[in-house]
Amino acid sequence: MKNYFFTLFFILYLANNSFCQISISYEIKKMNDLYQSHQFVLGDWKKELTEKDISGSPYLNDEFINGSVYTLQRLQYVDIPLRYNIYNDDLEFKTPSSEVQAMATPEIVEKAVFGNTQLVYLPYSLANKIKKGFFVVLEEGKASLYSKPVVIFKEPTEPGAYKEAEPAKFERKADEYYVRVVGEQAVQINNKKDLIAVFPDNQDKIENFISKNKIKTNKPEGLKEVVVYYNSL
C-alpha cells in the first residue's frame, strides 16, 4: 500500500511539474518517523574496496549535517543528519544507532536542505534519454538553475618502470550545470547555444541580453544572471 501511494504522489508530481514560489505547509516529523515510514538501503559503494583503501571523497560534504527532508506527501522530517554521495547519487543519512543508510525511493523527495545546500530530485535529459537524479539548487523560479557535482572512481594502478603504484581514488571533476523551465526536464548547458535553446519563448531577448552584458555562459555566475533575467520577463 505504501508503494502505491509513493507511486501516486510521484505521478502527480510529474504531471504538475511546478516549482512556484508559494507558501506550503508541511506536517513535521522526526528521525524515527523517517526511518519507519520509508524504504532504505545501506549507503555503500557496492565494491570490494573499503573506504580506507580509497583516497579522495565521494561526498559533497564528508561529515553529516543536520537538516530537513521534505517529501511529496507534504511531510517535513527535521533534525536528520544528511550528506550527499555524489558518486552514487544518493541522499544518505545516519540513523540513531549511527548506521549509514541511503534512500531507496528518492523519487518521493521534494527537497533536502542541510547547511547551505538544497538538493532536489529531478528528471533531466542526458544523451537523448530522460533520467532522474539529485541536483544542487542555485536559482529557482519559472526557470531554475542547478549544478550537478561529478565524482569519478579511478582503479588502483600497479607500479611500472617509470611510475609508482597509485591507490584507488575518488576524483572530483568540474560541476555540470543544468537549466529547467517549469514543465520540462532539466537540460545540461555546455555553451551559449544550449542556453538560448532552453528558452524558446524568449530566445531573441535572451541572446541580446547575453551579448549586451557580455555574459560568460561557461560560468555559473553568468548562467545565474541569464536565469534571473528570464524570470523577470
N, C-alpha and C positions, 0 to 999 in steps of 0.2 A: 504493500500500500504506500509506504514512504517513497519507493522508487517511482510509483505512479505520479505522486504529487510533485516530486522533483522534476520529472519529465514535463508535466503540465506547465509548471512555472517557467521552465526553460523555453518551451514553445511560445508561451505568451510573451516572454521577454524578447525573443527574436522577432515576433510579429510586431511588437511595439517599437523596438529599437530606438527608444527615446532617452536622451540624456539631458532633459530640460532642467534648468536650474530652479527647481521648486522645492518647497519645504515638505519633506516626507517624514512621517513619524515611524519609529521602529520600536518593537517590543524588546526590552532589554533582557538579555540572557547572560549566563556566566559560563566559565570554562567547562564545568561538568555537563551543562546542557549541550554544549557544542559537541563534546565527545560522545555523549549518549544518543544524540539526535542524528548524527551523520556518519557516513562510511569513510574510513581512513585506511591508509596503507603505511607501512614502515617507510620512513624517509631515508633511503639509502641510494646508492648508485647502481645496484644490481651488477657489481663487478667483483672479481676475486680479490683485487687490491683493497686494502683498508685505507681509511683517511690518513693514517700516519705514514703510509707509503707514498702518498701523493703530495707534491708541493703545490703551492698556489691554492686558490679557493674557488669553489663553485657558487659561492653565495654573493648576493648583493650586499648583505650585512652578515658578517660572520657570527656575531652574537645575536641572540634573540632579543627583540624589543617588544615591550608590552604595547598592544594595540587593539583594534576592533575589527571584527569581520562582519560585514553586512551581507545578508542573503536576499535573494529574490522573493523570499517569503516575508519580507519586511521584519526580519529579526536582526538585532544587533548583539553580537557576542563581545563582551568587553573584557579588558584586562587579560588578553590572550598573548602569551609570548610567541612572537611571529618572526619568521625570516623567509626570504625568497631564495630558493635554489634555482639559479639561472640555468645551470647545465641541464637539470631535469625538467625545468619549467614547472616547478612545484611550489605551492604555498605550504610551508612547514610550520608546525607549532610544537611546543613542548607540553606534555601532559603534567598533571600534578605529581606524578611519580617520576618525572624527568625523562620520560620516553619520547623520542622524536618521532612525530607522525607527519604524514602529508595527506592532503585532501584527495580522496579518490574520485570525488564528484565535484571538480572545480566549477562546473557549469552552474552550480547553484549560487556561486559567489557573485554578488553585485560589485563589491569593492572591499579591499582590505586596507586599513590605514594604520601605519606604525611609524613612529618617529616622523621624519619629513617626507615619507614615501606613501603614495597612494597607488595601489595596484588595482587594475580592473581585468576582467576575463572577457576577451572579445573574439569575434570571428575576424579573420584577416586573409588577404589574398597573397599567396606565395606561389610562384611558378604556375600560374593559371589554376591553382587549386585553392579551395577555401579550407582554412584550418582554424583552430582556436588556440588561444594562449594568453598568458599574462603580459600586461603592459604597464609601464610606469606613466602616470598621468603628468603631463607638462602644462597643458592648457585645455579647458573644457568649454563647450558651447555648442552651437549648431554644427560647428566643425571643431574637432578636438585633435590635439597633438599628443603623441605618445612616443616614448622611447622603448626599445626592446633591447635590454642588455644581452651580450653574447659572450659565452664561455665555451671554449673547445677543450677537449681532452687529448693530450698527447701521450702516446705509449712510451714506456721507457726504452732507451736505446742502449745497445751493447757498446763497449769500448772498441775503437778502431785504431788503425795505425797512427792517425794524427789527431785523434779526439778521445776525450774521456767519456765514460758512460754517463748517461743522463737519466735521472729518475722520471717516473711518470709525473705529469703535472697538469693542472688546470690553468689555462691561459686566457686571460680577459682580452677580448677584442673590442674594437670600436662599436659603440652602440648603433643600432639601426633605428631609423625614425619613420613613423607612420602617421598618416592623417586620416581621420574618419569623419565623413559627413553623416549626419543623422539619417538613418535608413539604409546605409551602405556598410560594407565591410571596410576595415582599415586597410589602407594601401601604403606600401613602402615607398618612401620618397628618396630617390637616388640622385635626382638632378632637377633643374628648373622645369623641364618639360613635364616630368612626373607631377610636380607640384601644381602647375597650371591645370593639368588634366583632371585633377581631383575636384575642381570647381567649375563644372560645365556651364552653370548658370551665370557665372561672372568672370569668364576667362579673360576678356579684354581688360576689365578693371584690375584683375589680379596681375596680369602681365605689365600693365602700365605702372602699377604700384611698385612692383619689384624693380622695374627699370628706373623709375623716378627716384627711388630711395636707395638705389644701388645695393639692394639686399643680397647677401650671400646665402643662397639657398642650400649650401652644403654645411651650414652651421645651425645648431638648434635655436640660437637666438634669432636668426633670420627667419627660420620656419615659424617660430612663435609670432614674430611681427606680422607675417602674412596671415596666419590663422586669426589673430586678434583683429586684423583689418577686415577680413572676410566676415567675421562675426558682427562687425559694426555696420555692415551694409544692410 
